[in-house]
Amino acid sequence: MQLAEVLIELETINDNIETLNGFLFGTNKSNDVKLIDTVIKELLSLLDKKRSHLILLTGFNNKIFLKIGTVDINLATALIILNTIKSKIDIVDNLLNSRGCDDLDVLNLLDQKDKLVKEYNALSSNIKKLEWSVDIDDKKNMGKV
């Protein structure tokens, strides 16, 4: 199984948890006690699966390395960097789309955004390639990607 497959499974688990939470706590209220009990049991089971996937991913994210420039960093750190870049892009987007910021240098902000997007895409692409190249069942080659 590839690391990316675990991530896809985790996404499906999260979607199912959200759906069941919506059923239990949303506007669709049911008085069927057996159905509610079954949904609660399934929700608790999914939360256990989510925990297991997160523990597995955390272990692998700390053991798998990729090169950024001349530095080898673990996947966990690369994901933190990726999320930080995404946050910067969002901030620049919000500034560009906000009213009342007439004094801002829009061309400079666009240039900064372009640089951030290129950096984000390059790192994201490397991470995706890595996630699809790591066989989590092959323990002896772990971290040698």
Backbone as CSV, one residue per row, in Angstrom:
resi,resn,N_x,N_y,N_z,CA_x,CA_y,CA_z,C_x,C_y,C_z
1,MET,0.843,-1.174,0.000,0.000,0.000,0.000,0.887,1.235,0.000
2,GLN,0.520,2.202,-0.827,1.265,3.446,-0.908,0.798,4.411,0.185
3,LEU,1.688,5.277,0.584,1.363,6.276,1.598,0.174,7.124,1.145
4,ALA,0.130,7.453,-0.130,-0.977,8.266,-0.656,-2.319,7.565,-0.487
5,GLU,-2.329,6.249,-0.568,-3.573,5.500,-0.392,-4.102,5.639,1.030
6,VAL,-3.207,5.680,1.998,-3.614,5.894,3.390,-4.240,7.279,3.530
7,LEU,-3.659,8.260,2.849,-4.209,9.616,2.891,-5.604,9.675,2.270
8,ILE,-5.800,8.939,1.186,-7.118,8.886,0.546,-8.127,8.219,1.474
9,GLU,-7.719,7.128,2.115,-8.600,6.461,3.078,-8.970,7.411,4.214
10,LEU,-7.990,8.168,4.696,-8.243,9.113,5.786,-9.240,10.187,5.345
11,GLU,-9.121,10.646,4.116,-10.070,11.637,3.598,-11.484,11.062,3.561
12,THR,-11.603,9.813,3.145,-12.918,9.152,3.113,-13.478,9.001,4.520
13,ILE,-12.628,8.606,5.458,-13.051,8.478,6.854,-13.555,9.827,7.372
14,ASN,-12.815,10.895,7.093,-13.223,12.236,7.543,-14.563,12.643,6.936
15,ASP,-14.759,12.328,5.651,-16.040,12.637,5.002,-17.185,11.877,5.669
16,ASN,-16.959,10.603,5.978,-17.992,9.791,6.629,-18.294,10.289,8.037
17,ILE,-17.257,10.709,8.751,-17.459,11.270,10.092,-18.312,12.536,10.004
18,GLU,-18.003,13.371,9.042,-18.769,14.608,8.860,-20.234,14.296,8.536
19,THR,-20.457,13.308,7.682,-21.826,12.920,7.324,-22.591,12.407,8.537
20,LEU,-21.962,11.538,9.312,-22.639,10.994,10.488,-22.880,12.063,11.548
21,ASN,-21.921,12.967,11.717,-22.124,14.088,12.649,-23.299,14.944,12.197
22,GLY,-23.396,15.162,10.890,-24.518,15.922,10.350,-25.844,15.244,10.627
23,PHE,-25.848,13.916,10.518,-27.073,13.171,10.806,-27.438,13.283,12.279
24,LEU,-26.449,13.119,13.155,-26.722,13.134,14.593,-27.051,14.524,15.126
25,PHE,-26.363,15.539,14.630,-26.474,16.861,15.241,-27.059,17.917,14.308
26,GLY,-27.389,17.514,13.087,-27.927,18.465,12.113,-29.429,18.573,12.210
27,THR,-30.013,19.066,11.153,-31.459,19.300,11.128,-32.252,18.020,10.900
28,ASN,-31.612,16.980,10.391,-32.311,15.717,10.142,-32.349,14.884,11.417
29,LYS,-33.319,15.161,12.251,-33.457,14.426,13.513,-34.340,13.206,13.302
30,SER,-33.893,12.104,13.861,-34.665,10.865,13.773,-35.005,10.418,15.193
31,ASN,-36.165,9.819,15.343,-36.566,9.285,16.641,-36.320,7.785,16.727
32,ASP,-35.735,7.216,15.682,-35.452,5.782,15.641,-34.210,5.502,16.501
33,VAL,-34.444,5.008,17.719,-33.365,4.796,18.683,-32.348,3.780,18.164
34,LYS,-32.807,2.736,17.500,-31.883,1.733,16.959,-30.982,2.344,15.888
35,LEU,-31.551,3.160,15.027,-30.765,3.817,13.986,-29.740,4.758,14.604
36,ILE,-30.162,5.542,15.571,-29.248,6.469,16.242,-28.121,5.703,16.923
37,ASP,-28.455,4.598,17.588,-27.444,3.769,18.249,-26.445,3.218,17.228
38,THR,-26.937,2.764,16.100,-26.067,2.235,15.041,-25.155,3.327,14.493
39,VAL,-25.704,4.519,14.287,-24.911,5.638,13.779,-23.831,6.027,14.785
40,ILE,-24.182,6.046,16.059,-23.192,6.381,17.101,-22.068,5.351,17.122
41,LYS,-22.407,4.078,17.053,-21.382,3.025,17.041,-20.468,3.159,15.830
42,GLU,-21.067,3.441,14.674,-20.263,3.613,13.453,-19.371,4.841,13.564
43,LEU,-19.901,5.919,14.123,-19.121,7.140,14.300,-17.924,6.885,15.220
44,LEU,-18.151,6.203,16.312,-17.054,5.886,17.239,-16.021,4.973,16.580
45,SER,-16.476,4.031,15.774,-15.571,3.151,15.046,-14.733,3.946,14.038
46,LEU,-15.368,4.867,13.339,-14.642,5.699,12.376,-13.607,6.580,13.067
47,LEU,-13.946,7.085,14.246,-12.984,7.894,14.996,-11.774,7.060,15.406
48,ASP,-11.989,5.791,15.746,-10.867,4.894,16.045,-10.005,4.660,14.808
49,LYS,-10.648,4.468,13.659,-9.902,4.285,12.407,-9.102,5.541,12.068
50,LYS,-9.719,6.693,12.275,-9.033,7.957,12.009,-7.786,8.069,12.883
51,ARG,-7.943,7.761,14.159,-6.801,7.810,15.084,-5.683,6.901,14.603
52,SER,-6.029,5.680,14.200,-5.021,4.727,13.728,-4.303,5.247,12.485
53,HIS,-5.056,5.808,11.560,-4.448,6.361,10.348,-3.521,7.532,10.684
54,LEU,-3.956,8.389,11.595,-3.133,9.538,11.969,-1.842,9.105,12.660
55,ILE,-1.926,8.092,13.499,-0.725,7.573,14.162,0.230,6.990,13.131
56,LEU,-0.305,6.211,12.197,0.506,5.626,11.130,1.172,6.726,10.301
57,LEU,0.393,7.713,9.899,0.928,8.800,9.077,1.981,9.608,9.828
58,THR,1.744,9.870,11.093,2.718,10.626,11.885,4.054,9.894,11.930
59,GLY,3.994,8.585,12.134,5.224,7.799,12.156,5.979,7.866,10.837
60,PHE,5.264,7.698,9.746,5.905,7.736,8.439,6.366,9.140,8.069
61,ASN,5.570,10.150,8.391,5.937,11.518,8.048,7.231,11.950,8.728
62,ASN,7.550,11.335,9.858,8.793,11.663,10.553,9.973,10.828,10.066
63,LYS,9.718,9.732,9.344,10.786,8.846,8.872,11.141,9.051,7.406
64,ILE,10.276,9.705,6.658,10.471,9.882,5.229,11.060,11.270,4.979
65,PHE,12.092,11.313,4.144,12.788,12.575,3.892,12.726,12.950,2.418
66,LEU,12.725,14.261,2.172,12.845,14.775,0.826,13.791,15.955,0.849
67,LYS,14.305,16.276,-0.309,15.293,17.347,-0.407,14.606,18.627,-0.862
68,ILE,14.837,19.688,-0.102,14.395,21.019,-0.495,15.666,21.848,-0.639
69,GLY,15.987,22.187,-1.870,17.257,22.861,-2.121,18.392,21.915,-1.809
70,THR,19.187,22.256,-0.821,20.312,21.409,-0.430,20.078,20.721,0.909
71,VAL,18.870,20.868,1.449,18.580,20.363,2.788,17.600,19.197,2.723
72,ASP,17.900,18.141,3.464,16.963,17.029,3.621,16.066,17.331,4.816
73,ILE,14.742,17.288,4.579,13.803,17.487,5.670,12.808,16.338,5.667
74,ASN,12.226,16.068,6.834,11.233,15.006,6.878,9.909,15.514,6.320
75,LEU,9.074,14.566,5.959,7.798,14.899,5.333,6.924,15.745,6.253
76,ALA,6.975,15.489,7.557,6.183,16.278,8.501,6.549,17.753,8.416
77,THR,7.830,18.049,8.354,8.288,19.431,8.246,7.893,20.026,6.904
78,ALA,8.000,19.241,5.839,7.608,19.712,4.509,6.128,20.082,4.480
79,LEU,5.299,19.301,5.158,3.865,19.600,5.209,3.587,20.882,5.986
80,ILE,4.352,21.117,7.044,4.213,22.368,7.805,4.585,23.555,6.917
81,ILE,5.685,23.412,6.177,6.121,24.477,5.266,5.048,24.718,4.196
82,LEU,4.501,23.643,3.643,3.473,23.755,2.614,2.244,24.495,3.145
83,ASN,1.812,24.144,4.346,0.646,24.809,4.945,0.924,26.286,5.227
84,THR,2.160,26.597,5.606,2.534,27.992,5.850,2.492,28.796,4.553
85,ILE,3.013,28.214,3.484,2.965,28.890,2.183,1.518,29.119,1.766
86,LYS,0.669,28.125,1.971,-0.754,28.251,1.626,-1.396,29.387,2.431
87,SER,-1.061,29.494,3.692,-1.590,30.577,4.524,-1.149,31.943,3.996
88,LYS,0.107,32.038,3.554,0.600,33.296,2.993,-0.155,33.650,1.712
89,ILE,-0.391,32.658,0.874,-1.146,32.882,-0.363,-2.548,33.389,-0.026
90,ASP,-3.180,32.777,0.951,-4.525,33.191,1.359,-4.540,34.631,1.871
91,ILE,-3.522,35.012,2.639,-3.444,36.374,3.154,-3.301,37.371,2.010
92,VAL,-2.412,37.073,1.064,-2.225,37.973,-0.079,-3.510,38.059,-0.900
93,ASP,-4.171,36.921,-1.108,-5.455,36.917,-1.821,-6.477,37.797,-1.115
94,ASN,-6.567,37.646,0.195,-7.519,38.458,0.969,-7.198,39.947,0.847
95,LEU,-5.921,40.285,0.875,-5.531,41.686,0.717,-5.907,42.201,-0.668
96,LEU,-5.661,41.395,-1.695,-5.976,41.807,-3.063,-7.478,41.957,-3.287
97,ASN,-8.262,41.158,-2.582,-9.709,41.170,-2.773,-10.454,42.073,-1.795
98,SER,-9.733,42.668,-0.850,-10.411,43.483,0.158,-10.615,44.902,-0.342
99,ARG,-11.648,45.504,0.152,-11.933,46.913,-0.161,-11.265,47.764,0.920
100,GLY,-10.932,48.957,0.560,-10.340,49.859,1.544,-8.841,49.708,1.667
101,CYS,-8.223,48.988,0.762,-6.769,48.814,0.790,-6.163,49.509,-0.431
102,ASP,-6.653,50.706,-0.723,-6.233,51.441,-1.914,-4.756,51.834,-1.877
103,ASP,-4.186,51.916,-0.698,-2.799,52.349,-0.575,-1.809,51.208,-0.776
104,LEU,-2.297,49.989,-0.961,-1.406,48.846,-1.135,-0.834,48.819,-2.549
105,ASP,0.368,48.321,-2.660,1.015,48.156,-3.967,0.527,46.833,-4.559
106,VAL,-0.516,46.923,-5.379,-1.169,45.730,-5.919,-0.211,44.925,-6.785
107,LEU,0.604,45.599,-7.595,1.545,44.883,-8.459,2.572,44.100,-7.638
108,ASN,3.022,44.694,-6.550,3.956,43.998,-5.660,3.280,42.791,-5.019
109,LEU,2.029,42.959,-4.598,1.297,41.833,-4.004,1.098,40.704,-5.022
110,LEU,0.775,41.063,-6.257,0.621,40.036,-7.303,1.932,39.300,-7.553
111,ASP,3.032,40.048,-7.549,4.348,39.431,-7.732,4.661,38.475,-6.582
112,GLN,4.366,38.905,-5.354,4.579,38.040,-4.189,3.718,36.788,-4.279
113,LYS,2.474,36.974,-4.696,1.573,35.823,-4.813,2.089,34.845,-5.864
114,ASP,2.535,35.354,-7.003,3.064,34.484,-8.057,4.250,33.652,-7.546
115,LYS,5.142,34.297,-6.818,6.305,33.585,-6.265,5.862,32.519,-5.262
116,LEU,4.907,32.875,-4.412,4.410,31.916,-3.424,3.710,30.733,-4.094
117,VAL,2.927,30.999,-5.107,2.213,29.923,-5.815,3.213,28.980,-6.485
118,LYS,4.253,29.522,-7.099,5.287,28.669,-7.717,5.966,27.789,-6.660
119,GLU,6.302,28.400,-5.534,6.937,27.661,-4.440,5.999,26.578,-3.906
120,TYR,4.730,26.949,-3.737,3.726,25.992,-3.244,3.572,24.820,-4.219
121,ASN,3.435,25.121,-5.499,3.240,24.066,-6.497,4.437,23.124,-6.581
122,ALA,5.640,23.678,-6.522,6.837,22.847,-6.586,6.911,21.903,-5.380
123,LEU,6.700,22.447,-4.189,6.760,21.621,-2.979,5.620,20.609,-2.955
124,SER,4.429,21.049,-3.304,3.278,20.149,-3.320,3.502,18.996,-4.293
125,SER,4.039,19.296,-5.452,4.326,18.262,-6.449,5.337,17.249,-5.916
126,ASN,6.389,17.735,-5.273,7.395,16.826,-4.694,6.794,15.950,-3.601
127,ILE,5.932,16.535,-2.791,5.292,15.765,-1.717,4.381,14.694,-2.313
128,LYS,3.587,15.049,-3.317,2.679,14.071,-3.951,3.466,12.921,-4.579
129,LYS,4.550,13.239,-5.279,5.390,12.190,-5.868,5.919,11.266,-4.773
130,LEU,6.357,11.862,-3.684,6.887,11.085,-2.571,5.817,10.190,-1.973
131,GLU,4.616,10.740,-1.776,3.527,9.952,-1.181,3.161,8.754,-2.050
132,TRP,3.250,8.895,-3.361,2.919,7.780,-4.262,4.105,6.851,-4.480
133,SER,5.297,7.235,-4.037,6.458,6.368,-4.227,6.798,5.552,-2.990
134,VAL,6.208,5.895,-1.850,6.540,5.209,-0.604,5.584,4.042,-0.394
135,ASP,6.165,2.857,-0.346,5.402,1.642,-0.045,5.498,1.432,1.461
136,ILE,4.394,1.638,2.158,4.438,1.567,3.623,4.614,0.144,4.136
137,ASP,4.444,-0.833,3.252,4.656,-2.222,3.653,6.126,-2.627,3.565
138,ASP,6.953,-1.809,2.890,8.365,-2.096,2.691,9.181,-1.389,3.765
139,LYS,9.225,-1.983,4.948,9.858,-1.341,6.108,11.379,-1.140,5.933
140,LYS,12.043,-2.045,5.226,13.500,-1.951,5.139,13.974,-0.788,4.284
141,ASN,13.152,-0.323,3.355,13.529,0.800,2.507,12.920,2.118,2.963
142,MET,12.353,2.140,4.151,11.690,3.334,4.667,12.674,4.484,4.752
143,GLY,12.256,5.616,4.219,13.064,6.820,4.302,14.139,6.905,3.236
144,LYS,14.193,5.940,2.306,15.210,5.940,1.255,14.573,6.253,-0.079
145,VAL,13.844,7.353,-0.110,13.149,7.738,-1.334,13.885,8.900,-1.963
